[in-house]
Amino acid sequence: MELSSLRLKTGLAEMLKGGVIMDVTDAAQARIAEDAGAVAVMALERVPSDIRKEGGVARMASIRKVREIMQTVSIPVMAKCRIGHFVEAQILEALEVDYIDESEVLTPADEEHHVDKHAFRVPFVCGARNLGEALRRISEGAAMIRTKGEAGTGDVVHAVRHMRTIVREMKQLAALDEAELYGRAKEMAAPVELVRLVAREGKLPVPNFSAGGIATPADAALVMQLGAEAVFVGSGIFKSEDPAARAAAIVKAATHFRDPKVLLEVCEELGEPMRGINAAAIPLEAQLQTRGW
Amino acid sequence: MAVGILALQGDFSAHAEALRRAGARALVEVRRPEQLEGLAALVLPGGESTTMLKFLQAGGFWEKLRAFAARRPVFATCAGAILLARRVEAPPQASLGLLDVTVERNAYGRQLESSICEATVTPAFAAELGPKLEAVLIRAPRFKDLGPSVEIVAHAGGEPLLLRQGNLLAASFHPELSPDSPVHRWFLQRATG
């Protein structure tokens, strides 16, 4: 891919750093998110906790809805396509969304292949549970990585595990010599050029965000202290008691993530969080994070 | 004296890297208004201006930032320039009213309209910045209705992209995303002598 194209794609992700990207299902929610200080919104048909509850096939959101959201807010609008569904991606690009999330939250459309993201001018974000998965997505053209976590649970444990894993695996690469990097690349099923780049730079070549189970200001600050550069919040906002207040509180927590005094203040006046599901109680076959590879 | 970078949200770490490459030693990430005290100069980064406004319009930040930017060197890119403007359009929103321009947000369209172009430096500034600058434009705003005290430092296709007004320097593009940023070197020289 042209280097200038990748710079524009990661450039927009740079602008989102330190911010909160919020899942919204209609224009009214998008307005609440923007008013609360969201840096972007993710337009989708149903939030992950409803997808989990209602089942069925989860697909790209209705175009009418996404367009309505794009017309309502001035911040960037993202939308999800199914893993491997490059035609949903083509349609979202034609709609001119600002970012596409090739997401495990939707029902996968391809059992082997992810979308060839180099073929698009619109940037993509993809989920990852470990460094190998992150580098596979980057080699396919992803311009932003987010942890998968376990979407729709309100349980942050998997987002923590995935962020810790990615950060630890990057640190470990730095200790390997040139010859060992080949073996490690093979183990991780990742291109050796990218493995070498991470070993040298100590970080991913694209922004590294967190998603999947973040429901409170403290959750957001937790994943940011662990190394996330921004956070996605899905069901956590609009499945809580007072979405506007919770959204604003999470925005403050993402900025002041290292300042416990501010975190205390933002927690003080909050209503009930989403009830959530203990992610450990979800059987492997019902997990969303195992979609994609 | 240290140079501050407003770090409420946005590409503040890209600015920090660009300033370090330009030779800056002391950098402070500014998240609270009292952190402005004692700074030699300030960078307002790119990001989402609507998000930054939420923080700036609370806790006395607005007045302190306005007082700082009225007398000290400030370098603002994209969202930062929107904060400094006299007037903001598309949609209208609050601004500090220090830079005598109107700024139209997302004036070129959505992310698919983001582009990298070559900007021409106005001859008066070519000695400091060289004849050309790479301009990375991301969902970029447009400067309009420039006041009499605003100088065009660089432009492309008839559009002003980099402006100076006294102590203020404002870009609608992102010099911090270019591998080499003469604008950061120039700002640092002016800011710290």
Interface residues (C-beta under 8 A of the other chain):
Chain A: S4 R7 L8 G11 L12 E14 M15 L16 K17 G18 G19 E34 A36 G37 A38 V39 A40 M70 S74 I75 P76 E93 E96 V97 D98 Y99 R121 V122 P123 A248 V251 K252 A254 T255 H256 D259
Chain B: A7 L8 Q9 G10 D11 F12 S13 A14 R31 G46 G47 E48 T50 T51 K54 F55 C78 A79 A90 P91 R105 N106 G109 R110 Q111 L112 S114 S115 I116 V136 I138 R139 H174 L177
